[in-house]
Amino acid sequence: MSGRGAALALAPAPDPPELPAAARPRWPAWSGFAAMGAGTGILIAASLPLLPVVLSSVVDGPVGHLALLVLILVQDAAYVGTAVAFAWLRGRPRRWQFGLRSTPLWRTAGIASLVTLFVLGFEVGFVELADVDDGGTDILGTDEGVVAAIAFSLAAIVVAPVAEELFFRAFLYRALRNRLRVWSACAINAAVFSVVHLQYLTEPKVFVVIAVFAVGACLLYEITGSVFAPIAMHATFNTLATAGTDAGYVVPIAVGVLVVSACVLAPVRLGRAPSPFPPLARA
């Protein structure tokens, strides 16, 4: 074998060819809001049997906490399900269109770390300067034992980051990007993402932190083209918010480490695929 042939044989396989912009998800900009409306309708219909339990006097007991946890799971499942359903209206959706794909590990990890540190630094500084009180995170009675702590940690660190990033970044933001520029899409996404966190109505300053986080998650998804990056950042933030509460430290940190590790390992199994954003969009 010639020297040139040997070099070609040892060269790594090239990345998948970039697709033209027309081959990207053709989801209308309004589809994210339509999916949210449909998901909210499903949530309301499914939660009617649970509302009396949640709003009753036993809300501070294990039955009320379990009902609230079920509502969270129903909400996230409804939003993800309607996102996939509306994506089907424009053809069979592919995994990579939702950012479920492998990307260069060190590049993605480096960008995700920088964005996470920047947003975290803003949050710490803003909370300190503005004297923000987020009201705590003991919404599921995590002071009632290890089982409650595990349930809350799974809901806050696993279910919420996965479902919310798949809906708000992989679907809503990507649909907005079909019509809008990056910053316009980020602003709308951040506004919507803040509004759905109604539990912070008593402390409106928290919405600033949520909005900045949403912008960071959108930019992270835009740059990397991988939804695993914002999921890992989201799980990291929720781990920090949960650790030290009545849930303790061990359970939230252990769950958070597992989620971030999964965000590193899972893309390897999926393999390389085109980015949901065309080269010009990423530039």
Number of C-alpha atoms within 10 A of each C-alpha: 7 7 8 8 10 10 11 11 11 8 9 8 8 6 10 10 8 13 14 11 15 8 11 18 22 17 23 19 19 12 19 25 16 15 24 20 14 18 22 18 14 17 20 16 10 15 19 11 11 16 15 14 17 21 13 10 10 13 19 14 13 15 13 22 22 20 21 21 20 14 20 18 16 18 23 22 20 21 25 21 17 22 25 18 14 19 24 13 13 12 11 11 17 15 12 22 24 23 28 23 23 24 25 12 12 9 11 20 16 11 15 25 16 12 20 23 13 13 22 19 12 15 19 12 12 16 17 11 9 10 10 16 14 17 12 10 18 14 14 25 21 22 14 13 12 13 13 19 25 17 18 26 26 18 18 25 29 22 17 22 24 21 21 21 27 25 25 24 30 27 27 27 28 31 23 24 21 19 14 15 11 19 13 13 22 25 17 18 23 25 18 17 19 21 14 9 12 10 12 16 12 11 12 15 17 21 20 16 19 19 21 20 26 27 23 21 30 26 21 25 27 26 18 23 27 27 28 32 28 31 27 29 26 25 27 23 19 21 24 16 16 25 18 14 16 18 26 16 15 13 20 28 20 12 20 27 16 15 23 20 12 14 20 18 14 14 20 15 9 14 12 16 18 19 25 29 26 18 12 8 14 15 8
